[in-house]
Amino acid sequence: MEHQDLLNGLIRLHVLHHAVEGELYGQWMIEELARHGYKLSAGTLYPMLKSMEKKGYLVSENRRDGRTARKFYRATPLGREALQIARGKVRELIGEMME
């Protein structure tokens, strides 16, 4: 993906947004991000999810979804707090960018 180093932060915020709204799993998140123009492979997304979990923003649970075993992620209280702070920073940045 072009300019991935700059877009990774936005991707993380997008993941966190959905993890606050409800549970997500990797393949669903890859498809959701694709709808917004991000092209991520599993080899990029899964390490990102693992890193966000290690930092305390997400928690995961392995369980079956029909015949498929999936790892479901959801936001932790720290993740919810981080998203709230990020929303304010994004609003501020958009305000500056749109002047």
PDB file as gemmi writes it, atoms N, CA and C in Angstrom:
CRYST1    1.000    1.000    1.000  90.00  90.00  90.00 P 1                      
ATOM      1  N   MET A   1       0.854  -1.182   0.000  1.00  0.00           N  
ATOM      2  CA  MET A   1       0.000   0.000   0.000  1.00  0.00           C  
ATOM      3  C   MET A   1       0.897   1.241   0.000  1.00  0.00           C  
ATOM      4  N   GLU A   2       0.565   2.175  -0.852  1.00  0.00           N  
ATOM      5  CA  GLU A   2       1.327   3.409  -0.959  1.00  0.00           C  
ATOM      6  C   GLU A   2       1.167   4.258   0.301  1.00  0.00           C  
ATOM      7  N   HIS A   3       2.250   4.828   0.782  1.00  0.00           N  
ATOM      8  CA  HIS A   3       2.275   5.707   1.958  1.00  0.00           C  
ATOM      9  C   HIS A   3       1.812   4.991   3.231  1.00  0.00           C  
ATOM     10  N   GLN A   4       2.098   3.721   3.312  1.00  0.00           N  
ATOM     11  CA  GLN A   4       1.615   2.917   4.437  1.00  0.00           C  
ATOM     12  C   GLN A   4       2.092   3.456   5.783  1.00  0.00           C  
ATOM     13  N   ASP A   5       3.315   3.971   5.832  1.00  0.00           N  
ATOM     14  CA  ASP A   5       3.816   4.486   7.108  1.00  0.00           C  
ATOM     15  C   ASP A   5       2.935   5.605   7.653  1.00  0.00           C  
ATOM     16  N   LEU A   6       2.366   6.435   6.780  1.00  0.00           N  
ATOM     17  CA  LEU A   6       1.471   7.503   7.224  1.00  0.00           C  
ATOM     18  C   LEU A   6       0.062   6.995   7.513  1.00  0.00           C  
ATOM     19  N   LEU A   7      -0.366   6.009   6.760  1.00  0.00           N  
ATOM     20  CA  LEU A   7      -1.739   5.525   6.887  1.00  0.00           C  
ATOM     21  C   LEU A   7      -1.929   4.519   8.017  1.00  0.00           C  
ATOM     22  N   ASN A   8      -0.857   3.921   8.520  1.00  0.00           N  
ATOM     23  CA  ASN A   8      -0.997   2.919   9.581  1.00  0.00           C  
ATOM     24  C   ASN A   8      -1.716   3.452  10.808  1.00  0.00           C  
ATOM     25  N   GLY A   9      -1.469   4.692  11.159  1.00  0.00           N  
ATOM     26  CA  GLY A   9      -2.171   5.276  12.303  1.00  0.00           C  
ATOM     27  C   GLY A   9      -3.665   5.369  12.061  1.00  0.00           C  
ATOM     28  N   LEU A  10      -4.039   5.750  10.843  1.00  0.00           N  
ATOM     29  CA  LEU A  10      -5.464   5.827  10.505  1.00  0.00           C  
ATOM     30  C   LEU A  10      -6.097   4.441  10.511  1.00  0.00           C  
ATOM     31  N   ILE A  11      -5.359   3.461  10.037  1.00  0.00           N  
ATOM     32  CA  ILE A  11      -5.871   2.090  10.035  1.00  0.00           C  
ATOM     33  C   ILE A  11      -6.094   1.624  11.466  1.00  0.00           C  
ATOM     34  N   ARG A  12      -5.148   1.895  12.350  1.00  0.00           N  
ATOM     35  CA  ARG A  12      -5.310   1.514  13.754  1.00  0.00           C  
ATOM     36  C   ARG A  12      -6.539   2.182  14.374  1.00  0.00           C  
ATOM     37  N   LEU A  13      -6.749   3.451  14.060  1.00  0.00           N  
ATOM     38  CA  LEU A  13      -7.923   4.147  14.582  1.00  0.00           C  
ATOM     39  C   LEU A  13      -9.203   3.533  14.023  1.00  0.00           C  
ATOM     40  N   HIS A  14      -9.163   3.154  12.769  1.00  0.00           N  
ATOM     41  CA  HIS A  14     -10.333   2.514  12.159  1.00  0.00           C  
ATOM     42  C   HIS A  14     -10.636   1.191  12.861  1.00  0.00           C  
ATOM     43  N   VAL A  15      -9.601   0.398  13.110  1.00  0.00           N  
ATOM     44  CA  VAL A  15      -9.764  -0.870  13.829  1.00  0.00           C  
ATOM     45  C   VAL A  15     -10.347  -0.602  15.208  1.00  0.00           C  
ATOM     46  N   LEU A  16      -9.770   0.350  15.918  1.00  0.00           N  
ATOM     47  CA  LEU A  16     -10.220   0.652  17.270  1.00  0.00           C  
ATOM     48  C   LEU A  16     -11.669   1.131  17.276  1.00  0.00           C  
ATOM     49  N   HIS A  17     -12.036   1.930  16.294  1.00  0.00           N  
ATOM     50  CA  HIS A  17     -13.422   2.394  16.175  1.00  0.00           C  
ATOM     51  C   HIS A  17     -14.382   1.204  16.101  1.00  0.00           C  
ATOM     52  N   HIS A  18     -14.077   0.243  15.249  1.00  0.00           N  
ATOM     53  CA  HIS A  18     -14.960  -0.918  15.109  1.00  0.00           C  
ATOM     54  C   HIS A  18     -14.910  -1.817  16.338  1.00  0.00           C  
ATOM     55  N   ALA A  19     -13.763  -1.890  16.994  1.00  0.00           N  
ATOM     56  CA  ALA A  19     -13.646  -2.716  18.199  1.00  0.00           C  
ATOM     57  C   ALA A  19     -14.417  -2.112  19.358  1.00  0.00           C  
ATOM     58  N   VAL A  20     -14.609  -0.808  19.349  1.00  0.00           N  
ATOM     59  CA  VAL A  20     -15.442  -0.156  20.363  1.00  0.00           C  
ATOM     60  C   VAL A  20     -16.919  -0.404  20.057  1.00  0.00           C  
ATOM     61  N   GLU A  21     -17.274  -0.367  18.779  1.00  0.00           N  
ATOM     62  CA  GLU A  21     -18.670  -0.602  18.384  1.00  0.00           C  
ATOM     63  C   GLU A  21     -19.121  -2.027  18.662  1.00  0.00           C  
ATOM     64  N   GLY A  22     -18.206  -2.984  18.578  1.00  0.00           N  
ATOM     65  CA  GLY A  22     -18.542  -4.393  18.774  1.00  0.00           C  
ATOM     66  C   GLY A  22     -17.344  -5.262  18.438  1.00  0.00           C  
ATOM     67  N   GLU A  23     -17.576  -6.541  18.396  1.00  0.00           N  
ATOM     68  CA  GLU A  23     -16.483  -7.461  18.098  1.00  0.00           C  
ATOM     69  C   GLU A  23     -16.152  -7.447  16.605  1.00  0.00           C  
ATOM     70  N   LEU A  24     -14.912  -7.767  16.312  1.00  0.00           N  
ATOM     71  CA  LEU A  24     -14.478  -7.909  14.934  1.00  0.00           C  
ATOM     72  C   LEU A  24     -13.508  -9.071  14.848  1.00  0.00           C  
ATOM     73  N   TYR A  25     -13.328  -9.572  13.644  1.00  0.00           N  
ATOM     74  CA  TYR A  25     -12.290 -10.573  13.396  1.00  0.00           C  
ATOM     75  C   TYR A  25     -11.517 -10.130  12.158  1.00  0.00           C  
ATOM     76  N   GLY A  26     -10.336 -10.676  11.993  1.00  0.00           N  
ATOM     77  CA  GLY A  26      -9.394 -10.193  11.004  1.00  0.00           C  
ATOM     78  C   GLY A  26      -9.920 -10.106   9.587  1.00  0.00           C  
ATOM     79  N   GLN A  27     -10.481 -11.173   9.059  1.00  0.00           N  
ATOM     80  CA  GLN A  27     -10.936 -11.153   7.675  1.00  0.00           C  
ATOM     81  C   GLN A  27     -12.035 -10.111   7.467  1.00  0.00           C  
ATOM     82  N   TRP A  28     -12.934  -9.984   8.424  1.00  0.00           N  
ATOM     83  CA  TRP A  28     -13.965  -8.955   8.316  1.00  0.00           C  
ATOM     84  C   TRP A  28     -13.322  -7.578   8.265  1.00  0.00           C  
ATOM     85  N   MET A  29     -12.296  -7.363   9.113  1.00  0.00           N  
ATOM     86  CA  MET A  29     -11.637  -6.060   9.170  1.00  0.00           C  
ATOM     87  C   MET A  29     -10.907  -5.770   7.872  1.00  0.00           C  
ATOM     88  N   ILE A  30     -10.278  -6.771   7.271  1.00  0.00           N  
ATOM     89  CA  ILE A  30      -9.606  -6.593   5.978  1.00  0.00           C  
ATOM     90  C   ILE A  30     -10.624  -6.141   4.929  1.00  0.00           C  
ATOM     91  N   GLU A  31     -11.792  -6.778   4.911  1.00  0.00           N  
ATOM     92  CA  GLU A  31     -12.839  -6.419   3.957  1.00  0.00           C  
ATOM     93  C   GLU A  31     -13.396  -5.023   4.237  1.00  0.00           C  
ATOM     94  N   GLU A  32     -13.580  -4.692   5.505  1.00  0.00           N  
ATOM     95  CA  GLU A  32     -14.079  -3.364   5.882  1.00  0.00           C  
ATOM     96  C   GLU A  32     -13.089  -2.284   5.457  1.00  0.00           C  
ATOM     97  N   LEU A  33     -11.819  -2.506   5.722  1.00  0.00           N  
ATOM     98  CA  LEU A  33     -10.802  -1.537   5.327  1.00  0.00           C  
ATOM     99  C   LEU A  33     -10.735  -1.397   3.808  1.00  0.00           C  
ATOM    100  N   ALA A  34     -10.925  -2.502   3.088  1.00  0.00           N  
ATOM    101  CA  ALA A  34     -10.918  -2.457   1.617  1.00  0.00           C  
ATOM    102  C   ALA A  34     -12.045  -1.566   1.098  1.00  0.00           C  
ATOM    103  N   ARG A  35     -13.177  -1.577   1.781  1.00  0.00           N  
ATOM    104  CA  ARG A  35     -14.301  -0.713   1.373  1.00  0.00           C  
ATOM    105  C   ARG A  35     -13.938   0.773   1.484  1.00  0.00           C  
ATOM    106  N   HIS A  36     -12.927   1.060   2.289  1.00  0.00           N  
ATOM    107  CA  HIS A  36     -12.471   2.442   2.471  1.00  0.00           C  
ATOM    108  C   HIS A  36     -11.186   2.728   1.698  1.00  0.00           C  
ATOM    109  N   GLY A  37     -10.801   1.794   0.832  1.00  0.00           N  
ATOM    110  CA  GLY A  37      -9.644   2.017  -0.024  1.00  0.00           C  
ATOM    111  C   GLY A  37      -8.319   1.527   0.515  1.00  0.00           C  
ATOM    112  N   TYR A  38      -8.311   0.902   1.680  1.00  0.00           N  
ATOM    113  CA  TYR A  38      -7.079   0.347   2.239  1.00  0.00           C  
ATOM    114  C   TYR A  38      -6.939  -1.089   1.765  1.00  0.00           C  
ATOM    115  N   LYS A  39      -5.769  -1.442   1.260  1.00  0.00           N  
ATOM    116  CA  LYS A  39      -5.529  -2.807   0.803  1.00  0.00           C  
ATOM    117  C   LYS A  39      -4.501  -3.434   1.725  1.00  0.00           C  
ATOM    118  N   LEU A  40      -4.973  -4.192   2.705  1.00  0.00           N  
ATOM    119  CA  LEU A  40      -4.094  -4.847   3.659  1.00  0.00           C  
ATOM    120  C   LEU A  40      -4.165  -6.349   3.481  1.00  0.00           C  
ATOM    121  N   SER A  41      -3.032  -6.979   3.645  1.00  0.00           N  
ATOM    122  CA  SER A  41      -2.998  -8.438   3.652  1.00  0.00           C  
ATOM    123  C   SER A  41      -3.137  -8.913   5.092  1.00  0.00           C  
ATOM    124  N   ALA A  42      -3.407 -10.190   5.232  1.00  0.00           N  
ATOM    125  CA  ALA A  42      -3.457 -10.779   6.570  1.00  0.00           C  
ATOM    126  C   ALA A  42      -2.100 -10.630   7.253  1.00  0.00           C  
ATOM    127  N   GLY A  43      -1.030 -10.698   6.467  1.00  0.00           N  
ATOM    128  CA  GLY A  43       0.321 -10.568   7.011  1.00  0.00           C  
ATOM    129  C   GLY A  43       0.625  -9.185   7.556  1.00  0.00           C  
ATOM    130  N   THR A  44      -0.173  -8.200   7.185  1.00  0.00           N  
ATOM    131  CA  THR A  44      -0.035  -6.851   7.736  1.00  0.00           C  
ATOM    132  C   THR A  44      -1.012  -6.635   8.887  1.00  0.00           C  
ATOM    133  N   LEU A  45      -2.264  -7.052   8.692  1.00  0.00           N  
ATOM    134  CA  LEU A  45      -3.284  -6.776   9.706  1.00  0.00           C  
ATOM    135  C   LEU A  45      -3.084  -7.572  10.983  1.00  0.00           C  
ATOM    136  N   TYR A  46      -2.827  -8.866  10.877  1.00  0.00           N  
ATOM    137  CA  TYR A  46      -2.761  -9.679  12.096  1.00  0.00           C  
ATOM    138  C   TYR A  46      -1.643  -9.255  13.046  1.00  0.00           C  
ATOM    139  N   PRO A  47      -0.444  -8.929  12.550  1.00  0.00           N  
ATOM    140  CA  PRO A  47       0.557  -8.393  13.486  1.00  0.00           C  
ATOM    141  C   PRO A  47       0.127  -7.071  14.114  1.00  0.00           C  
ATOM    142  N   MET A  48      -0.613  -6.250  13.352  1.00  0.00           N  
ATOM    143  CA  MET A  48      -1.124  -4.993  13.891  1.00  0.00           C  
ATOM    144  C   MET A  48      -2.116  -5.267  15.027  1.00  0.00           C  
ATOM    145  N   LEU A  49      -3.033  -6.213  14.818  1.00  0.00           N  
ATOM    146  CA  LEU A  49      -3.994  -6.571  15.864  1.00  0.00           C  
ATOM    147  C   LEU A  49      -3.275  -7.107  17.100  1.00  0.00           C  
ATOM    148  N   LYS A  50      -2.284  -7.959  16.872  1.00  0.00           N  
ATOM    149  CA  LYS A  50      -1.519  -8.528  17.992  1.00  0.00           C  
ATOM    150  C   LYS A  50      -0.789  -7.427  18.763  1.00  0.00           C  
ATOM    151  N   SER A  51      -0.233  -6.480  18.047  1.00  0.00           N  
ATOM    152  CA  SER A  51       0.462  -5.360  18.687  1.00  0.00           C  
ATOM    153  C   SER A  51      -0.511  -4.498  19.496  1.00  0.00           C  
ATOM    154  N   MET A  52      -1.681  -4.240  18.941  1.00  0.00           N  
ATOM    155  CA  MET A  52      -2.685  -3.446  19.660  1.00  0.00           C  
ATOM    156  C   MET A  52      -3.167  -4.186  20.903  1.00  0.00           C  
ATOM    157  N   GLU A  53      -3.236  -5.509  20.816  1.00  0.00           N  
ATOM    158  CA  GLU A  53      -3.620  -6.295  21.986  1.00  0.00           C  
ATOM    159  C   GLU A  53      -2.511  -6.258  23.040  1.00  0.00           C  
ATOM    160  N   LYS A  54      -1.277  -6.395  22.602  1.00  0.00           N  
ATOM    161  CA  LYS A  54      -0.143  -6.373  23.534  1.00  0.00           C  
ATOM    162  C   LYS A  54      -0.047  -5.030  24.265  1.00  0.00           C  
ATOM    163  N   LYS A  55      -0.412  -3.945  23.574  1.00  0.00           N  
ATOM    164  CA  LYS A  55      -0.368  -2.610  24.179  1.00  0.00           C  
ATOM    165  C   LYS A  55      -1.583  -2.332  25.058  1.00  0.00           C  
ATOM    166  N   GLY A  56      -2.559  -3.252  25.055  1.00  0.00           N  
ATOM    167  CA  GLY A  56      -3.707  -3.110  25.944  1.00  0.00           C  
ATOM    168  C   GLY A  56      -4.928  -2.449  25.338  1.00  0.00           C  
ATOM    169  N   TYR A  57      -4.908  -2.153  24.029  1.00  0.00           N  
ATOM    170  CA  TYR A  57      -6.051  -1.505  23.386  1.00  0.00           C  
ATOM    171  C   TYR A  57      -7.154  -2.493  23.012  1.00  0.00           C  
ATOM    172  N   LEU A  58      -6.769  -3.732  22.753  1.00  0.00           N  
ATOM    173  CA  LEU A  58      -7.712  -4.771  22.351  1.00  0.00           C  
ATOM    174  C   LEU A  58      -7.549  -5.988  23.242  1.00  0.00           C  
ATOM    175  N   VAL A  59      -8.590  -6.791  23.312  1.00  0.00           N  
ATOM    176  CA  VAL A  59      -8.534  -8.097  23.952  1.00  0.00           C  
ATOM    177  C   VAL A  59      -9.170  -9.064  22.955  1.00  0.00           C  
ATOM    178  N   SER A  60      -8.666 -10.297  22.933  1.00  0.00           N  
ATOM    179  CA  SER A  60      -9.189 -11.256  21.957  1.00  0.00           C  
ATOM    180  C   SER A  60      -9.706 -12.505  22.651  1.00  0.00           C  
ATOM    181  N   GLU A  61     -10.534 -13.213  21.905  1.00  0.00           N  
ATOM    182  CA  GLU A  61     -11.101 -14.476  22.385  1.00  0.00           C  
ATOM    183  C   GLU A  61     -11.202 -15.414  21.186  1.00  0.00           C  
ATOM    184  N   ASN A  62     -10.667 -16.599  21.325  1.00  0.00           N  
ATOM    185  CA  ASN A  62     -10.791 -17.619  20.287  1.00  0.00           C  
ATOM    186  C   ASN A  62     -12.100 -18.366  20.484  1.00  0.00           C  
ATOM    187  N   ARG A  63     -12.871 -18.466  19.408  1.00  0.00           N  
ATOM    188  CA  ARG A  63     -14.093 -19.262  19.471  1.00  0.00           C  
ATOM    189  C   ARG A  63     -14.545 -19.615  18.064  1.00  0.00           C  
ATOM    190  N   ARG A  64     -15.497 -20.501  18.003  1.00  0.00           N  
ATOM    191  CA  ARG A  64     -16.004 -20.968  16.720  1.00  0.00           C  
ATOM    192  C   ARG A  64     -17.101 -20.044  16.207  1.00  0.00           C  
ATOM    193  N   ASP A  65     -17.074 -19.840  14.905  1.00  0.00           N  
ATOM    194  CA  ASP A  65     -18.115 -19.089  14.203  1.00  0.00           C  
ATOM    195  C   ASP A  65     -18.626 -20.046  13.128  1.00  0.00           C  
ATOM    196  N   GLY A  66     -19.607 -20.857  13.499  1.00  0.00           N  
ATOM    197  CA  GLY A  66     -20.032 -21.936  12.607  1.00  0.00           C  
ATOM    198  C   GLY A  66     -18.945 -23.003  12.569  1.00  0.00           C  
ATOM    199  N   ARG A  67     -18.465 -23.306  11.394  1.00  0.00           N  
ATOM    200  CA  ARG A  67     -17.399 -24.315  11.246  1.00  0.00           C  
ATOM    201  C   ARG A  67     -16.007 -23.717  11.402  1.00  0.00           C  
ATOM    202  N   THR A  68     -15.939 -22.417  11.424  1.00  0.00           N  
ATOM    203  CA  THR A  68     -14.652 -21.730  11.421  1.00  0.00           C  
ATOM    204  C   THR A  68     -14.259 -21.290  12.828  1.00  0.00           C  
ATOM    205  N   ALA A  69     -13.013 -21.548  13.188  1.00  0.00           N  
ATOM    206  CA  ALA A  69     -12.467 -21.019  14.439  1.00  0.00           C  
ATOM    207  C   ALA A  69     -11.921 -19.628  14.136  1.00  0.00           C  
ATOM    208  N   ARG A  70     -12.334 -18.658  14.905  1.00  0.00           N  
ATOM    209  CA  ARG A  70     -11.914 -17.269  14.676  1.00  0.00           C  
ATOM    210  C   ARG A  70     -11.415 -16.662  15.986  1.00  0.00           C  
ATOM    211  N   LYS A  71     -10.592 -15.650  15.834  1.00  0.00           N  
ATOM    212  CA  LYS A  71     -10.164 -14.844  16.971  1.00  0.00           C  
ATOM    213  C   LYS A  71     -10.938 -13.537  16.882  1.00  0.00           C  
ATOM    214  N   PHE A  72     -11.780 -13.291  17.863  1.00  0.00           N  
ATOM    215  CA  PHE A  72     -12.588 -12.075  17.911  1.00  0.00           C  
ATOM    216  C   PHE A  72     -11.902 -11.053  18.811  1.00  0.00           C  
ATOM    217  N   TYR A  73     -11.899  -9.819  18.367  1.00  0.00           N  
ATOM    218  CA  TYR A  73     -11.270  -8.726  19.103  1.00  0.00           C  
ATOM    219  C   TYR A  73     -12.339  -7.723  19.520  1.00  0.00           C  
ATOM    220  N   ARG A  74     -12.106  -7.128  20.684  1.00  0.00           N  
ATOM    221  CA  ARG A  74     -12.943  -6.019  21.129  1.00  0.00           C  
ATOM    222  C   ARG A  74     -12.058  -5.048  21.896  1.00  0.00           C  
ATOM    223  N   ALA A  75     -12.524  -3.832  22.034  1.00  0.00           N  
ATOM    224  CA  ALA A  75     -11.744  -2.792  22.705  1.00  0.00           C  
ATOM    225  C   ALA A  75     -11.763  -2.988  24.212  1.00  0.00           C  
ATOM    226  N   THR A  76     -10.674  -2.650  24.832  1.00  0.00           N  
ATOM    227  CA  THR A  76     -10.562  -2.624  26.287  1.00  0.00           C  
ATOM    228  C   THR A  76     -10.928  -1.212  26.763  1.00  0.00           C  
ATOM    229  N   PRO A  77     -11.051  -1.015  28.070  1.00  0.00           N  
ATOM    230  CA  PRO A  77     -11.250   0.356  28.566  1.00  0.00           C  
ATOM    231  C   PRO A  77     -10.138   1.307  28.108  1.00  0.00           C  
ATOM    232  N   LEU A  78      -8.895   0.827  28.058  1.00  0.00           N  
ATOM    233  CA  LEU A  78      -7.789   1.653  27.570  1.00  0.00           C  
ATOM    234  C   LEU A  78      -7.993   1.997  26.098  1.00  0.00           C  
ATOM    235  N   GLY A  79      -8.464   1.045  25.315  1.00  0.00           N  
ATOM    236  CA  GLY A  79      -8.734   1.285  23.906  1.00  0.00           C  
ATOM    237  C   GLY A  79      -9.838   2.306  23.714  1.00  0.00           C  
ATOM    238  N   ARG A  80     -10.876   2.214  24.536  1.00  0.00           N  
ATOM    239  CA  ARG A  80     -11.976   3.192  24.456  1.00  0.00           C  
ATOM    240  C   ARG A  80     -11.476   4.596  24.799  1.00  0.00           C  
ATOM    241  N   GLU A  81     -10.653   4.677  25.821  1.00  0.00           N  
ATOM    242  CA  GLU A  81     -10.094   5.968  26.219  1.00  0.00           C  
ATOM    243  C   GLU A  81      -9.197   6.535  25.121  1.00  0.00           C  
ATOM    244  N   ALA A  82      -8.361   5.684  24.539  1.00  0.00           N  
ATOM    245  CA  ALA A  82      -7.460   6.128  23.467  1.00  0.00           C  
ATOM    246  C   ALA A  82      -8.247   6.627  22.259  1.00  0.00           C  
ATOM    247  N   LEU A  83      -9.325   5.939  21.919  1.00  0.00           N  
ATOM    248  CA  LEU A  83     -10.140   6.366  20.781  1.00  0.00           C  
ATOM    249  C   LEU A  83     -10.782   7.717  21.065  1.00  0.00           C  
ATOM    250  N   GLN A  84     -11.241   7.915  22.270  1.00  0.00           N  
ATOM    251  CA  GLN A  84     -11.855   9.201  22.640  1.00  0.00           C  
ATOM    252  C   GLN A  84     -10.841  10.336  22.489  1.00  0.00           C  
ATOM    253  N   ILE A  85      -9.624  10.117  22.953  1.00  0.00           N  
ATOM    254  CA  ILE A  85      -8.566  11.128  22.819  1.00  0.00           C  
ATOM    255  C   ILE A  85      -8.247  11.356  21.343  1.00  0.00           C  
ATOM    256  N   ALA A  86      -8.144  10.273  20.580  1.00  0.00           N  
ATOM    257  CA  ALA A  86      -7.818  10.376  19.155  1.00  0.00           C  
ATOM    258  C   ALA A  86      -8.894  11.141  18.399  1.00  0.00           C  
ATOM    259  N   ARG A  87     -10.150  10.959  18.757  1.00  0.00           N  
ATOM    260  CA  ARG A  87     -11.238  11.692  18.085  1.00  0.00           C  
ATOM    261  C   ARG A  87     -11.033  13.199  18.211  1.00  0.00           C  
ATOM    262  N   GLY A  88     -10.651  13.644  19.392  1.00  0.00           N  
ATOM    263  CA  GLY A  88     -10.384  15.070  19.588  1.00  0.00           C  
ATOM    264  C   GLY A  88      -9.217  15.547  18.747  1.00  0.00           C  
ATOM    265  N   LYS A  89      -8.169  14.756  18.676  1.00  0.00           N  
ATOM    266  CA  LYS A  89      -6.994  15.119  17.879  1.00  0.00           C  
ATOM    267  C   LYS A  89      -7.327  15.136  16.391  1.00  0.00           C  
ATOM    268  N   VAL A  90      -8.140  14.175  15.942  1.00  0.00           N  
ATOM    269  CA  VAL A  90      -8.537  14.124  14.528  1.00  0.00           C  
ATOM    270  C   VAL A  90      -9.389  15.343  14.188  1.00  0.00           C  
ATOM    271  N   ARG A  91     -10.324  15.713  15.072  1.00  0.00           N  
ATOM    272  CA  ARG A  91     -11.142  16.910  14.839  1.00  0.00           C  
ATOM    273  C   ARG A  91     -10.259  18.151  14.696  1.00  0.00           C  
ATOM    274  N   GLU A  92      -9.286  18.252  15.599  1.00  0.00           N  
ATOM    275  CA  GLU A  92      -8.364  19.399  15.568  1.00  0.00           C  
ATOM    276  C   GLU A  92      -7.583  19.423  14.251  1.00  0.00           C  
ATOM    277  N   LEU A  93      -7.079  18.279  13.829  1.00  0.00           N  
ATOM    278  CA  LEU A  93      -6.306  18.192  12.592  1.00  0.00           C  
ATOM    279  C   LEU A  93      -7.167  18.527  11.384  1.00  0.00           C  
ATOM    280  N   ILE A  94      -8.380  17.980  11.337  1.00  0.00           N  
ATOM    281  CA  ILE A  94      -9.274  18.273  10.212  1.00  0.00           C  
ATOM    282  C   ILE A  94      -9.562  19.767  10.158  1.00  0.00           C  
ATOM    283  N   GLY A  95      -9.781  20.370  11.310  1.00  0.00           N  
ATOM    284  CA  GLY A  95     -10.017  21.820  11.343  1.00  0.00           C  
ATOM    285  C   GLY A  95      -8.855  22.599  10.735  1.00  0.00           C  
ATOM    286  N   GLU A  96      -7.634  22.206  11.064  1.00  0.00           N  
ATOM    287  CA  GLU A  96      -6.453  22.877  10.507  1.00  0.00           C  
ATOM    288  C   GLU A  96      -6.315  22.590   9.021  1.00  0.00           C  
ATOM    289  N   MET A  97      -6.569  21.378   8.603  1.00  0.00           N  
ATOM    290  CA  MET A  97      -6.396  20.996   7.206  1.00  0.00           C  
ATOM    291  C   MET A  97      -7.434  21.653   6.312  1.00  0.00           C  
ATOM    292  N   MET A  98      -8.592  21.976   6.832  1.00  0.00           N  
ATOM    293  CA  MET A  98      -9.672  22.529   6.029  1.00  0.00           C  
ATOM    294  C   MET A  98      -9.708  24.047   6.043  1.00  0.00           C  
ATOM    295  N   GLU A  99      -8.784  24.687   6.740  1.00  0.00           N  
ATOM    296  CA  GLU A  99      -8.752  26.161   6.776  1.00  0.00           C  
ATOM    297  C   GLU A  99      -8.378  26.723   5.417  1.00  0.00           C  
TER     298      GLU A  99                                                      
END                                                                             
